Amino acid sequence: MQALLREFRFYNDAPDGRMGQATRAAIREYQGIAGLPVTGQPDKALFDSLKEMQELTKPKPKADSN
């Protein structure tokens, strides 16, 4: 989740897999913006929302004009 939070600029540190203060703050900030319950805890709803956001922001392949 840290890598996904970093991808969207909510988390600035290198992902280390630890639930520190910076990770909890990033989770709370994202949860608030995404309309999720603000708990500061990683859960399935957070992960699903981050993955959905990643899919929505992925560059679309250009259509072939031929």
N, C-alpha and C positions, 0 to 999 in steps of 0.2 A: 504494500500500500504506500510505503514511503516513496517508491519510484514513481507511482502514479501521481501522488500528491506533488512531487517535485516536477513532474512533467507539466502540471498545470500551475506551477509557481506558488504553491501553498507551502511547500517545504523546501528549504534552501540547502540543507546539509546533505552530505553523501548518505545514501541509504545504508543503514547498518543493522536493521532488523530489531532494534531496541525501541521500547515504548518510553521514550524520554519526554521531557517537557515540550520540546519543539515539535515532536510528533503529535502529541495531544493537542497542542495549539493549532497545528495545521489541520487536524481532523475536525476540531470544533469550527474553525473558520469555513472549511469546505461544507460541513454539515449545515451550517447556517445559511450559506449561499444556495445550497442545493435543496433547501426545504426539508431536510431530514431532522429528526430529533437531535439536538445538540448535546451529545454525551461525552465527546472527546475519546470515545472508545472505538476501536476497530470492530466492525461487525459485517454481516453479509450485505445489509442494505447499503452500507458505505462502499464496500467493494463493488457491488453491482452498479451503483451510481457512477463510480469512477470509471469502470469498464465501459459503461454506456456513453459517458462523456468522451472517452478516448475514441470510441467508434464514430461518434458524431463529428469529432474534430479531425479525423484522419483525412488526408488529402484524397479527393476523388480522382480515379483514373480519367484521363481525358478521352472523350469519345473520338473514335476514328472518323474523319470526315469523308472517307472514300466509300 
